[in-house]
Amino acid sequence: MKETSTPPQLPLRFFRWYCHPKLRDSIEGDLMELYEERLAKSGKLKANASFIKDVLLLFRPGIVRSFEGYENLNTYSMLKNYFVVGLRHVTKHKLFSMLNIFCLAIGITVSLLMGAYVLNESSVNSTLKNADAQYLVKSKWKSENMGMEIATFSPLAKTLKEEYPHLVENYYRFDPVTAIVSVEDKHFRVGIAIGDTTFISMYGFRILHGSQNGAFVNNQSAVVTESFAEQFFGKKDVVDELITVQTRDGRSLEFIISAVLADLPYNNSITNFTGRYQVFLPMDNNQYFQYGDKGDRWNNIYMVNMVELKEGITPADVAEPLEQVLAKYQPTHTRENLKVELDGIKGYYLKKNSGAVQKMIITLLFIAAFILLMTIINFINIHIGTSSYRLKEIGLRKVFGGAKLQLIVQHLVESSCSRASALFYRLCCTRC
């Protein structure tokens, strides 16, 4: 049975609509000849597909018909005229124009600033290495005065890694302190984190000077930030320099700088957990505290513990091992008053304090959207209000042959100029 030689009607009607009348018959004839050849050679399905492709490829300048009012149009002169008329309108109605531009600029500026703040708050901890696998070990006591939620037993994370290596990839514990650090005649009180030497490899912080894989050479070495190095030494490369740390009981401990960290991102909860830390000291055999290293004391419940889980492991998989570790090292009365669980570090900042930050972000988003909506409504209202002054101009343009589309484009160009001015003022405001 011979297949029908009728091409798809919808593409054919589209072609007849956009094609220039002077070219339509000849091009359509060529299309039909090609269609019949492909139909006989390849079948109807491929012939229809090729026909549709040819129709779309022919939709280009030179073949598309001219629309009303554009047969002999000088585009450059037209746009130039639009800008000149728009400038005259702005200078003639200075108050309306300034209100329009100023309100639009303020609305966009406030909305963008709120958006930038929300974006920054939402990205806290997202720059950490393997952030989705990082967890804070939290302690939920039956009575709040029994302990802190963000701290737990000193050896817990380390013990979990040692006894369940198939579940835990890495761990980091630290004890934050504030102490006076001295270099010759310079003395400043700075934040210090006394913790495991794993925090560089675990979180992917970049070392500027020193070894990336072995930042801590021994127990008397220290890692400092580049801002600390510049503050105390006036330079960034301070490896092998000596610093003195004053302890709470009046002793002075000397440490040799073994590495310099690039300034740490401020939007993370690791180096800004209870303050901004600039000096990092090793926990093993550390003599800062009066009774020595606190990392192996099960009676110390005030140390921050963090773990990195293996790929594919969830906090639910670690719940039972946590209970087994506590049953092994803690008495019954302690376990009865305590529940230890893992909380994702990536969302910790948003969810802490009963989700205060998350609620604030949602509120700010609604406020920014409302301000932007009011700005747009104000912009439209002012344009509608001022358009009544231009009815005579619009009428004259229509009388002299102005097309509807031309008038629309003219007003769009003028509105674009107002928006461009508002964006310029917005940039000036945000820079200031």
C-alpha positions as CSV (number, residue, x, y, z in Angstrom):
1,M,0.0,0.0,0.0
2,K,1.4,3.4,-1.0
3,E,2.0,5.9,1.8
4,T,0.3,9.3,1.7
5,S,2.5,12.1,0.5
6,T,1.0,14.8,2.8
7,P,3.6,16.3,5.2
8,P,2.7,17.2,8.9
9,Q,0.1,20.0,8.8
10,L,1.1,21.9,11.9
11,P,4.8,22.6,10.7
12,L,3.4,23.4,7.2
13,R,1.0,26.0,8.6
14,F,3.8,27.5,10.8
15,F,6.0,27.8,7.7
16,R,3.2,29.5,5.7
17,W,2.7,31.9,8.6
18,Y,6.3,33.1,9.0
19,C,7.6,32.9,5.4
20,H,7.8,36.0,3.3
21,P,5.0,36.0,0.7
22,K,7.4,36.5,-2.2
23,L,9.4,33.4,-1.3
24,R,6.6,31.2,0.1
25,D,5.6,29.4,-3.1
26,S,9.1,28.5,-4.4
27,I,10.4,27.4,-0.9
28,E,7.2,25.4,-0.2
29,G,7.6,23.6,-3.6
30,D,11.2,22.7,-2.7
31,L,10.1,21.4,0.7
32,M,7.4,19.2,-0.9
33,E,9.8,17.7,-3.4
34,L,12.3,16.9,-0.7
35,Y,9.5,15.4,1.4
36,E,8.3,13.1,-1.4
37,E,11.9,11.9,-2.1
38,R,12.5,11.1,1.5
39,L,9.1,9.5,1.8
40,A,9.9,7.1,-1.0
41,K,13.5,6.4,0.2
42,S,13.2,6.3,4.1
43,G,9.5,6.0,5.0
44,K,7.0,8.4,6.5
45,L,8.4,8.7,10.0
46,K,11.9,9.9,8.9
47,A,10.4,12.0,6.1
48,N,8.2,13.8,8.7
49,A,11.1,14.4,11.1
50,S,13.3,15.8,8.3
51,F,10.4,18.1,7.1
52,I,10.0,19.5,10.6
53,K,13.8,20.1,10.9
54,D,13.8,21.9,7.5
55,V,10.9,24.2,8.6
56,L,12.7,25.1,11.8
57,L,16.0,25.8,10.0
58,L,14.3,28.1,7.5
59,F,13.1,30.3,10.4
60,R,15.9,32.9,10.0
61,P,16.3,36.5,8.8
62,G,15.8,36.9,5.0
63,I,13.1,34.3,4.9
64,V,10.9,35.5,7.8
65,R,8.2,37.9,6.6
66,S,8.3,41.6,7.7
67,F,5.6,42.6,10.2
68,E,3.5,45.8,10.4
69,G,5.5,49.0,10.4
70,Y,8.9,47.4,9.9
71,E,9.3,47.2,6.2
72,N,11.6,50.2,5.9
73,L,12.7,50.8,9.5
74,N,16.0,52.2,10.5
75,T,16.6,50.4,13.8
76,Y,19.5,52.6,15.0
77,S,17.6,55.8,14.4
78,M,14.5,54.3,16.1
79,L,16.4,53.3,19.2
80,K,18.2,56.6,19.3
81,N,14.9,58.4,19.1
82,Y,13.5,56.3,22.0
83,F,16.5,57.2,24.2
84,V,16.2,60.9,23.4
85,V,12.4,61.0,24.1
86,G,13.0,59.0,27.3
87,L,15.6,61.5,28.5
88,R,13.4,64.4,27.7
89,H,10.6,62.8,29.7
90,V,12.9,62.3,32.7
91,T,14.1,65.9,32.7
92,K,10.6,67.2,32.2
93,H,9.2,65.2,35.2
94,K,12.1,65.3,37.5
95,L,10.2,64.5,40.7
96,F,8.4,61.4,39.4
97,S,11.6,60.2,37.7
98,M,13.7,60.6,40.8
99,L,11.1,59.0,43.0
100,N,10.8,56.1,40.6
101,I,14.6,55.5,40.3
102,F,15.3,56.1,44.0
103,C,12.5,53.8,45.3
104,L,13.5,51.1,42.8
105,A,17.1,51.3,43.8
106,I,16.4,51.2,47.5
107,G,14.0,48.3,47.1
108,I,16.5,46.2,45.0
109,T,19.4,47.1,47.3
110,V,17.6,46.1,50.5
111,S,16.3,42.9,48.9
112,L,19.7,41.9,47.5
113,L,21.5,42.7,50.8
114,M,18.9,40.5,52.7
115,G,19.4,37.8,50.0
116,A,23.2,37.9,50.4
117,Y,22.9,37.6,54.2
118,V,20.5,34.7,53.9
119,L,22.8,33.0,51.4
120,N,25.8,33.4,53.7
121,E,23.9,32.1,56.7
122,S,22.7,29.1,54.8
123,S,26.2,28.2,53.6
124,V,27.7,28.0,57.1
125,N,29.8,24.8,57.3
126,S,29.1,23.9,53.6
127,T,32.8,24.7,52.7
128,L,34.1,22.0,55.0
129,K,35.6,18.8,53.4
130,N,33.0,16.0,53.3
131,A,30.6,18.2,55.2
132,D,27.7,15.8,54.7
133,A,29.6,13.1,56.6
134,Q,30.7,15.3,59.6
135,Y,28.8,15.1,62.9
136,L,28.9,16.7,66.3
137,V,28.5,14.3,69.2
138,K,25.8,15.9,71.4
139,S,24.9,15.0,75.0
140,K,21.3,15.3,76.0
141,W,21.1,15.2,79.8
142,K,17.9,14.8,81.7
143,S,18.8,17.8,83.8
144,E,20.4,20.8,82.1
145,N,22.8,21.5,85.0
146,M,24.3,18.1,84.6
147,G,26.3,19.0,81.5
148,M,26.5,20.9,78.2
149,E,24.7,19.7,75.1
150,I,27.6,20.6,72.7
151,A,30.2,18.7,74.8
152,T,30.6,15.1,75.9
153,F,33.1,12.7,77.4
154,S,36.6,13.5,76.3
155,P,37.6,10.1,74.9
156,L,34.3,9.2,73.3
157,A,35.0,10.1,69.6
158,K,38.5,8.6,69.8
159,T,37.2,5.3,71.4
160,L,34.4,5.1,68.8
161,K,37.0,5.3,66.0
162,E,39.3,2.7,67.6
163,E,36.6,0.2,68.4
164,Y,34.4,0.7,65.3
165,P,36.8,1.6,62.5
166,H,34.3,0.3,59.9
167,L,31.9,3.0,60.9
168,V,34.0,6.0,61.7
169,E,36.4,7.5,59.2
170,N,38.0,10.2,61.5
171,Y,37.5,12.2,64.6
172,Y,38.4,15.5,66.1
173,R,38.1,16.7,69.8
174,F,39.1,20.1,71.1
175,D,38.9,22.1,74.3
176,P,38.6,25.9,73.6
177,V,40.5,28.4,75.8
178,T,41.4,32.0,75.8
179,A,44.9,32.9,76.9
180,I,47.6,35.5,76.6
181,V,50.1,34.7,73.8
182,S,53.5,36.5,73.8
183,V,56.1,37.1,71.2
184,E,59.0,39.2,72.6
185,D,57.3,42.5,73.7
186,K,53.9,41.8,72.0
187,H,51.2,40.3,74.2
188,F,47.7,39.6,73.0
189,R,44.8,37.6,74.3
190,V,43.7,35.1,71.6
191,G,41.5,32.1,71.1
192,I,43.2,28.8,71.4
193,A,41.9,25.3,70.4
194,I,43.7,22.5,72.2
195,G,42.7,19.4,70.2
196,D,43.6,16.4,68.1
197,T,46.0,16.9,65.2
198,T,43.4,15.5,62.8
199,F,41.5,18.7,62.2
200,I,43.5,19.8,59.1
201,S,43.1,16.5,57.2
202,M,39.5,16.0,58.4
203,Y,38.2,19.4,57.4
204,G,40.5,20.2,54.5
205,F,41.9,23.5,55.8
206,R,44.7,24.8,53.6
207,I,48.3,25.1,54.9
208,L,50.3,28.1,53.6
209,H,53.6,27.3,55.1
210,G,54.6,23.9,56.6
211,S,53.5,20.4,55.7
212,Q,49.9,19.7,54.7
213,N,50.1,16.1,55.9
214,G,52.1,16.7,59.0
215,A,51.4,20.1,60.3
216,F,52.1,19.2,63.9
217,V,55.7,18.0,64.2
218,N,55.5,17.1,68.0
219,N,53.6,17.8,71.1
220,Q,55.4,21.2,71.5
221,S,54.4,22.5,68.1
222,A,51.7,24.9,67.2
223,V,49.7,25.8,64.1
224,V,48.7,29.4,63.7
225,T,46.6,31.4,61.2
226,E,48.1,33.8,58.7
227,S,46.4,36.8,60.4
228,F,48.0,35.8,63.7
229,A,51.4,35.5,62.0
230,E,51.0,39.0,60.5
231,Q,49.8,40.5,63.9
232,F,52.7,39.1,65.9
233,F,55.6,38.9,63.3
234,G,54.6,41.2,60.4
235,K,54.9,38.3,57.9
236,K,53.2,35.1,57.0
237,D,56.0,32.6,56.9
238,V,56.7,32.1,60.6
239,V,57.6,28.4,60.7
240,D,60.1,27.6,63.5
241,E,59.3,30.9,65.3
242,L,58.7,30.7,69.1
243,I,55.5,31.7,70.9
244,T,54.8,31.7,74.7
245,V,51.4,30.8,76.1
246,Q,50.3,31.9,79.6
247,T,48.3,29.2,81.4
248,R,45.5,29.9,83.9
249,D,47.7,29.0,86.9
250,G,50.4,31.5,85.9
251,R,52.8,29.1,84.1
252,S,54.5,30.0,80.7
253,L,54.7,27.3,78.0
254,E,56.7,27.7,74.9
255,F,55.6,26.3,71.5
256,I,57.4,26.3,68.1
257,I,55.2,27.2,65.1
258,S,55.3,24.2,62.7
259,A,52.7,25.4,60.2
260,V,50.7,28.5,59.1
261,L,47.0,28.1,58.1
262,A,45.3,30.2,55.5
263,D,42.8,32.4,57.2
264,L,39.9,30.1,58.0
265,P,36.4,30.8,56.6
266,Y,34.4,32.6,59.2
267,N,31.2,30.8,58.4
268,N,32.1,27.5,59.9
269,S,31.4,26.0,63.3
270,I,34.8,24.2,63.7
271,T,37.2,27.1,64.2
272,N,34.5,29.5,65.5
273,F,32.6,27.1,67.8
274,T,32.7,29.2,71.0
275,G,35.0,32.0,69.6
276,R,37.4,32.6,66.8
277,Y,40.6,30.5,67.2
278,Q,43.9,31.6,65.9
279,V,46.2,29.1,67.6
280,F,45.9,25.3,67.5
281,L,47.8,23.2,70.0
282,P,48.1,19.4,70.1
283,M,46.1,17.6,72.8
284,D,48.4,14.7,73.4
285,N,50.5,15.3,76.6
286,N,49.6,18.9,76.5
287,Q,50.7,20.7,79.7
288,Y,48.4,23.8,79.4
289,F,46.0,22.4,82.0
290,Q,47.2,21.9,85.5
291,Y,46.6,18.2,85.6
292,G,47.9,17.5,82.1
293,D,46.2,15.9,79.1
294,K,42.4,15.8,79.5
295,G,41.8,13.7,76.3
296,D,41.8,10.3,78.0
297,R,39.7,11.2,81.1
298,W,36.2,9.6,81.1
299,N,35.3,11.8,84.1
300,N,35.7,15.0,81.9
301,I,32.3,15.7,80.2
302,Y,33.2,19.2,78.8
303,M,35.1,18.5,75.6
304,V,33.7,19.0,72.1
305,N,33.7,15.8,70.1
306,M,33.2,15.4,66.3
307,V,33.3,12.4,64.0
308,E,33.4,11.8,60.3
309,L,31.4,8.7,59.3
310,K,32.3,6.3,56.6
311,E,30.6,6.6,53.2
312,G,27.1,5.2,53.4
313,I,27.0,5.1,57.2
314,T,24.2,7.1,58.9
315,P,23.8,8.3,62.5
316,A,21.3,5.5,63.0
317,D,24.0,3.0,62.3
318,V,26.1,4.4,65.1
319,A,23.4,4.7,67.7
320,E,23.9,1.2,69.1
321,P,27.8,1.3,69.1
322,L,27.5,4.6,71.1
323,E,25.4,2.8,73.7
324,Q,27.8,-0.1,73.8
325,V,30.8,2.3,74.4
326,L,29.0,4.1,77.2
327,A,28.0,0.8,78.8
328,K,31.6,-0.2,78.7
329,Y,33.1,2.9,80.2
330,Q,30.3,4.6,82.2
331,P,28.3,3.5,85.3
332,T,24.6,2.8,85.1
333,H,23.5,6.0,86.9
334,T,25.3,8.1,84.3
335,R,23.8,6.3,81.3
336,E,20.3,6.6,82.8
337,N,20.6,10.4,82.8
338,L,22.2,10.8,79.4
339,K,21.5,10.2,75.8
340,V,24.3,10.7,73.3
341,E,23.5,11.3,69.6
342,L,25.0,12.6,66.4
343,D,23.9,15.9,64.9
344,G,25.0,16.8,61.3
345,I,27.5,19.7,61.4
346,K,26.3,21.0,58.1
347,G,22.9,22.0,59.5
348,Y,24.0,22.5,63.1
349,Y,24.3,26.3,62.8
350,L,20.7,26.6,61.4
351,K,19.1,24.2,63.9
352,K,20.8,25.2,67.2
353,N,19.0,27.3,69.8
354,S,15.6,25.8,68.6
355,G,16.2,26.7,65.0
356,A,16.5,30.5,65.7
357,V,18.7,31.1,62.7
358,Q,16.5,29.1,60.4
359,K,13.4,31.0,61.6
360,M,15.2,34.3,61.1
361,I,16.2,33.3,57.5
362,I,12.7,32.4,56.6
363,T,11.4,35.7,58.0
364,L,14.1,37.7,56.1
365,L,13.1,36.0,52.9
366,F,9.5,36.9,53.3
367,I,10.5,40.5,54.1
368,A,12.8,40.7,51.1
369,A,10.1,39.3,48.8
370,F,7.5,41.8,50.2
371,I,9.8,44.8,49.8
372,L,10.6,43.7,46.2
373,L,6.9,43.2,45.4
374,M,6.1,46.7,46.8
375,T,8.9,48.2,44.8
376,I,7.6,46.6,41.6
377,I,4.0,47.8,42.4
378,N,5.3,51.3,43.1
379,F,7.3,51.3,39.8
380,I,4.2,50.2,37.8
381,N,1.9,52.8,39.6
382,I,4.3,55.7,38.9
383,H,4.6,54.7,35.2
384,I,0.8,54.4,34.9
385,G,0.4,57.7,36.6
386,T,2.8,59.5,34.3
387,S,1.5,57.9,31.1
388,S,-1.6,60.1,31.2
389,Y,0.7,63.1,30.5
390,R,1.7,61.4,27.3
391,L,-1.6,60.6,25.7
392,K,-1.2,63.5,23.2
393,E,2.3,62.2,22.2
394,I,0.9,58.6,21.8
395,G,-2.0,59.9,19.7
396,L,0.3,61.9,17.4
397,R,2.5,58.9,16.9
398,K,-0.5,56.8,15.9
399,V,-1.7,59.5,13.5
400,F,1.7,59.6,11.8
401,G,1.8,55.8,11.3
402,G,3.3,54.6,14.5
403,A,2.6,50.9,15.0
404,K,1.4,49.5,18.3
405,L,4.5,47.4,18.7
406,Q,6.7,50.5,18.2
407,L,5.0,52.3,21.0
408,I,5.3,49.3,23.3
409,V,9.1,49.0,22.5
410,Q,9.5,52.8,23.2
411,H,8.0,52.5,26.7
412,L,10.0,49.3,27.4
413,V,13.2,51.1,26.4
414,E,12.4,54.1,28.7
415,S,11.5,51.6,31.6
416,S,14.8,49.8,31.0
417,C,16.7,53.1,31.3
418,S,15.0,53.7,34.7
419,R,15.9,50.2,35.8
420,A,19.5,50.7,34.6
421,S,19.8,53.9,36.6
422,A,18.3,52.2,39.7
423,L,20.8,49.3,39.3
424,F,23.7,51.9,39.1
425,Y,22.5,53.6,42.3
426,R,22.1,50.1,43.9
427,L,25.8,49.3,43.1
428,C,26.8,52.6,44.6
429,C,24.8,51.8,47.8
430,T,26.2,48.3,48.2
431,R,29.8,49.5,47.6
432,C,29.4,52.1,50.3
